[in-house]
Amino acid sequence: MHTIGKLTCGFGLLVLTALPVQAVELVGAVQFDEDHAFTKALREFERVASECSDGSLTFDLHLNSELGLEKDYFENMSQGIAVDYGIVSPSHMSTFSQKAPLMDIPFLFRDLEHWNAVMEQDALAPLAQDVLEQADVRLIGYAGGGMRNLIVNKPVTNMEELSGLPMRVMGAPIQTRIFEAIQAAPSVIAYDEVYNAIQTGVIDAAENEAAGIEQMKFYEVGPDIALTKHAITVRPIAFSNATFERLSPEEQECVVEAGKAGGKLGRDVESGQDSEKLAAMEEAGLLTTHEFVERDKLLELAAPVKRAYAEELGAEDVLEAIEAVE
C-alpha cells in the first residue's frame, strides 16, 4: 500500500507518521464466467496491476453479462461511468471509431503466428489511437486468439452450399460486406439472440470461435461446424480514459503494464484452448467439423472488399503494415 507522511508535534518533537493512501476500486465487466479465456485475461490484468501498485488499485469484476453486453459497457467506459475496464470486440467500438473494426475484419491474418506477431509488434497502435481520440477509451492490451468458423444447422463444405446461407454477423458493416462477398446472406442479430434465431429458423448459421460455441451451447442448434477459418479474433482490453486520467502517474504505468500482461495471457490461453475445445466437443458427440474445401476461393473473394474497406477508413497504411509483418 502506498503511504504519505503526516507531521505531528509532541513535546517539541516532530514525528512523521505513515498514512495509507486511499485505495482506488476499479469496476470491470465480462460476458462470461471464470473459466473463459476473457475472464482469465482480466484476472491477470488485475493481478499484475494490484502487485505493481502495492495494492492501491483494487478490482470488482462482474461476470456473466451482469452489467450488460460488450456494447453496453464500452459505451459506459466512453462516458466514464459504471465500468472502468473490460474486453470488447472491435465491432462494438464502431459507433465511435470507424477504424476500430479493421482489427476484426475477416481474412486479416494469415495464421496464428502472423496474428501474434502483429500484436507483439504493436502494428495496431494507429487503430488504438483513433479509439482513444474518438471514444475516450484506451486499448491497453490485446487478448483473443480464437479461430472463427461457421456454426451451421447442416453441413457446409463448399461454395455451392455456402451460397445464400442465412447467417448472423456482428454489427460492423464490414462484417456484412465480407460475408456478402463470399456469397452468404448475412444479417445483424444481437449475440444473446443467436441461439433462438437458429433454433426458430430465422437464420441457419452464425460464426464464432470454440470458446463462444462452448459457452453459449451453440452446438445444440448448429452442430455442423464449417472450418472456414475466416478470422482470428482480436479482443482488446479496454480501459476508460476518464478513469485513467484520475489515477496517479504510477498507477497509470501499472495499468499499462498490466494490460499488456493480461492480453498476452489471454492470447496464450485462447489460442491454445481453441482447437482443444473444438476437438473435445466433437469427441463428445456435440458437433461435427467439416473442412471447407474451397477456402482459397473465400480469400480471393474477400481480398478486394478488405482493401476497399481499408481505403474508406483512411487506414491503408495500417492494413499494409499488418500484411507486412513476418
C-alpha positions in Angstrom: 0.0 0.0 0.0 1.3 3.4 -0.8 1.8 5.8 2.1 2.0 9.5 2.7 3.7 11.4 5.5 2.0 13.4 8.2 3.9 15.7 10.6 2.7 15.7 14.3 4.1 17.6 17.2 4.6 16.2 20.7 6.8 17.6 23.5 8.7 19.7 21.0 9.4 16.8 18.6 8.3 16.5 15.0 7.2 12.9 14.3 6.5 11.6 10.8 3.7 9.0 10.7 2.7 7.0 7.7 -0.9 7.1 6.5 -2.3 4.7 3.9 -3.3 6.2 0.5 -7.0 5.7 -0.3 -7.3 2.6 -2.5 -8.9 3.0 -5.9 -11.6 0.4 -6.8 -12.0 -0.3 -10.5 -15.1 -1.9 -11.8 -14.8 -4.5 -14.7 -17.2 -6.3 -16.8 -17.1 -9.5 -18.9 -19.9 -11.6 -20.6 -18.5 -14.9 -19.4 -17.7 -17.0 -16.3 -14.4 -17.6 -14.5 -13.4 -20.4 -16.9 -13.5 -18.3 -20.1 -10.3 -17.0 -21.6 -11.5 -13.4 -21.4 -12.0 -13.6 -17.7 -8.6 -15.2 -17.2 -7.0 -12.4 -19.2 -8.8 -9.8 -17.0 -7.8 -11.6 -13.8 -4.2 -11.5 -14.9 -4.6 -7.7 -15.6 -5.9 -7.3 -12.1 -3.2 -9.4 -10.5 -0.3 -7.5 -12.2 -1.9 -4.1 -11.6 -2.5 -4.8 -8.0 1.0 -6.1 -7.4 2.6 -3.2 -9.3 0.6 -0.6 -7.4 1.2 -2.2 -4.0 -2.5 -2.7 -3.6 -3.6 0.8 -4.2 -5.6 -0.5 -7.2 -8.4 -2.9 -6.3 -10.9 -4.6 -8.6 -14.5 -5.6 -8.8 -15.1 -7.7 -11.9 -18.7 -8.5 -12.8 -19.2 -11.8 -14.7 -21.8 -13.4 -16.9 -23.1 -10.2 -18.6 -24.2 -8.8 -15.2 -23.5 -5.3 -16.4 -24.8 -5.8 -19.9 -23.1 -6.9 -23.1 -19.9 -5.6 -24.6 -21.6 -2.8 -26.5 -23.2 -1.5 -23.3 -20.1 -1.4 -21.2 -17.9 0.1 -23.9 -20.4 3.0 -24.0 -20.2 3.2 -20.3 -16.4 3.4 -20.4 -16.6 6.1 -23.0 -18.8 8.1 -20.8 -16.7 7.4 -17.7 -19.5 5.8 -15.8 -20.3 2.3 -14.3 -17.5 0.3 -15.9 -13.8 1.0 -15.9 -12.3 -2.0 -17.8 -13.3 -4.9 -19.9 -12.7 -6.9 -23.0 -14.6 -5.6 -26.0 -14.9 -6.8 -29.6 -13.7 -4.1 -32.0 -17.0 -4.3 -33.9 -18.7 -2.8 -30.8 -16.4 0.2 -31.0 -17.6 1.1 -34.5 -20.2 3.6 -33.2 -17.3 5.8 -32.1 -14.3 4.8 -34.2 -14.9 3.8 -37.8 -11.3 2.4 -38.0 -11.6 0.0 -35.0 -13.4 -2.8 -36.8 -10.4 -3.2 -39.1 -9.0 -5.3 -36.2 -11.9 -7.7 -36.6 -12.0 -7.9 -40.4 -12.2 -11.5 -41.7 -9.2 -12.8 -43.5 -6.9 -10.2 -41.9 -4.3 -12.6 -40.6 -2.5 -15.4 -42.5 -2.3 -17.7 -39.5 -1.8 -17.7 -35.7 1.9 -16.9 -36.0 1.2 -13.8 -38.1 -1.6 -12.7 -35.7 0.6 -13.0 -32.6 3.5 -11.1 -34.4 1.1 -8.3 -35.2 0.1 -8.0 -31.5 3.7 -8.2 -30.3 5.0 -5.6 -32.8 2.1 -3.2 -31.9 1.0 -2.8 -35.5 -2.5 -2.0 -34.3 -1.3 1.2 -32.5 -2.8 3.6 -35.0 -6.2 2.0 -34.5 -5.9 2.2 -30.7 -5.0 5.9 -31.1 -8.2 6.5 -33.1 -10.3 4.7 -30.4 -8.8 6.9 -27.7 -9.5 10.1 -29.7 -13.0 9.2 -30.8 -14.3 7.2 -27.8 -12.1 8.3 -24.9 -11.3 4.7 -24.2 -7.7 3.2 -24.1 -6.8 -0.1 -25.5 -4.2 -1.4 -23.1 -3.7 -5.0 -24.3 -4.9 -7.5 -26.8 -6.4 -10.8 -25.9 -8.3 -13.1 -28.3 -6.9 -15.9 -30.5 -10.0 -17.9 -31.3 -10.2 -19.2 -34.8 -13.7 -18.3 -36.0 -15.7 -20.7 -38.1 -19.3 -21.1 -39.3 -21.8 -22.7 -36.9 -24.5 -24.2 -39.1 -27.5 -26.4 -38.8 -26.4 -28.5 -41.8 -23.1 -29.4 -43.4 -21.5 -26.6 -45.5 -18.3 -27.7 -47.2 -18.1 -25.7 -50.5 -19.2 -22.5 -52.3 -22.4 -24.0 -53.6 -23.5 -25.0 -50.1 -22.4 -21.6 -48.7 -24.3 -19.6 -51.4 -27.3 -17.8 -49.9 -26.8 -19.2 -46.4 -28.8 -17.0 -43.9 -26.4 -16.2 -41.1 -25.8 -13.9 -38.2 -22.9 -11.4 -38.3 -21.7 -8.8 -35.8 -22.8 -5.2 -36.1 -20.0 -3.5 -38.0 -20.9 -3.0 -41.7 -17.6 -4.7 -42.9 -18.8 -8.0 -41.5 -21.9 -7.8 -43.7 -19.9 -6.8 -46.7 -17.3 -9.6 -46.4 -19.9 -12.3 -45.9 -21.9 -11.0 -48.8 -18.8 -11.0 -50.9 -18.3 -14.7 -50.1 -21.9 -15.3 -51.2 -23.6 -15.9 -47.9 -26.7 -14.0 -46.8 -25.7 -12.1 -43.6 -27.9 -10.2 -41.1 -27.1 -8.4 -37.9 -28.6 -10.1 -34.8 -27.7 -9.4 -31.1 -25.4 -12.0 -29.6 -27.8 -13.1 -26.9 -30.5 -13.8 -29.6 -28.4 -16.0 -31.8 -29.3 -19.3 -30.2 -33.1 -18.7 -30.6 -32.7 -17.3 -34.1 -31.1 -20.5 -35.3 -33.5 -22.7 -33.3 -36.5 -20.9 -34.8 -35.2 -20.9 -38.3 -34.7 -17.1 -38.6 -31.1 -18.0 -39.7 -29.3 -21.2 -40.4 -25.8 -20.2 -39.3 -23.6 -17.9 -37.2 -19.9 -17.6 -36.8 -17.8 -17.8 -33.6 -14.7 -19.4 -32.1 -14.7 -22.6 -30.0 -14.9 -20.8 -26.6 -18.1 -19.0 -27.7 -19.6 -22.1 -29.1 -19.0 -23.9 -25.9 -20.1 -21.1 -23.6 -23.4 -20.4 -25.4 -24.1 -24.0 -26.3 -24.5 -23.1 -30.0 -23.8 -26.7 -30.9 -27.3 -27.6 -29.7 -28.8 -25.7 -32.6 -25.8 -25.6 -35.0 -24.0 -28.9 -34.7 -22.2 -28.7 -38.1 -19.0 -26.5 -38.0 -17.7 -25.4 -41.4 -14.0 -24.8 -41.0 -13.7 -21.6 -43.0 -11.1 -20.3 -40.6 -12.1 -16.8 -41.7 -10.8 -14.9 -38.7 -8.5 -15.0 -35.7 -10.0 -12.8 -33.0 -8.5 -9.6 -31.6 -10.1 -8.8 -28.3 -8.7 -5.6 -26.8 -8.6 -5.0 -23.1 -10.3 -1.6 -22.9 -9.9 1.0 -20.1 -11.9 4.2 -19.6 -9.7 7.1 -20.2 -11.7 9.3 -17.8 -10.7 6.8 -15.1 -7.2 6.5 -16.3 -6.7 10.3 -16.0 -7.8 10.2 -12.4 -5.1 7.8 -11.5 -1.6 8.8 -10.3 1.2 8.5 -12.8 2.5 5.4 -11.0 -0.9 3.8 -11.2 -1.2 4.7 -14.8 2.0 2.9 -15.5 0.8 -0.1 -13.7 -2.4 -0.2 -15.7 -0.5 0.0 -19.0 1.9 -2.8 -17.9 -0.9 -5.0 -16.6 -2.9 -4.5 -19.8 0.0 -6.0 -21.9 0.4 -8.9 -19.4 -3.3 -9.6 -19.4 -3.5 -9.5 -23.2 -0.6 -11.8 -23.6 -2.0 -14.4 -21.2 -5.4 -14.1 -22.9 -3.9 -14.8 -26.3 -1.9 -17.8 -24.9 -4.9 -19.3 -23.2 -7.5 -18.8 -26.0 -5.2 -19.7 -29.0 -4.1 -22.8 -27.1 -7.5 -23.9 -26.0 -9.4 -23.2 -29.2 -8.5 -26.3 -31.2 -8.6 -28.4 -28.0 -12.2 -27.2 -27.1 -13.4 -27.9 -30.7 -11.9 -31.4 -30.7 -13.3 -32.1 -27.2 -16.8 -31.1 -28.3 -16.5 -33.2 -31.4 -15.2 -36.2 -29.4 -18.2 -35.8 -27.0 -20.6 -36.0 -30.0 -21.8 -32.4 -29.5 -20.8 -31.3 -33.0 -19.2 -32.4 -36.3 -16.5 -30.4 -38.1 -16.4 -30.2 -41.9 -13.4 -29.0 -43.9 -14.3 -26.1 -46.3 -12.7 -27.4 -49.5 -12.7 -24.1 -51.4 -11.1 -21.8 -48.8 -8.8 -20.3 -51.4 -11.9 -19.0 -53.2 -13.0 -17.3 -49.9 -9.7 -15.5 -49.7 -10.0 -14.4 -53.3 -13.5 -13.1 -53.0 -12.7 -11.2 -49.7 -9.5 -9.5 -50.8 -10.9 -6.6 -52.8 -13.5 -5.9 -50.2 -10.9 -5.8 -47.5 -8.7 -3.5 -49.5 -11.6 -1.1 -50.4 -12.7 -1.0 -46.7 -9.2 0.0 -45.5 -9.1 2.8 -48.1 -12.5 4.1 -47.0 -11.2 4.3 -43.4 -8.0 6.0 -44.5 -6.2 3.0 -43.0 -4.5 1.6 -46.0 -1.2 2.1 -44.2 -2.4 0.1 -41.2 -3.5 -2.8 -43.5 -0.2 -2.7 -45.3 1.7 -2.7 -42.0 -0.3 -5.7 -40.8 0.3 -7.6 -44.1 4.0 -6.8 -44.0 4.6 -8.3 -40.5 6.5 -11.5 -40.9 
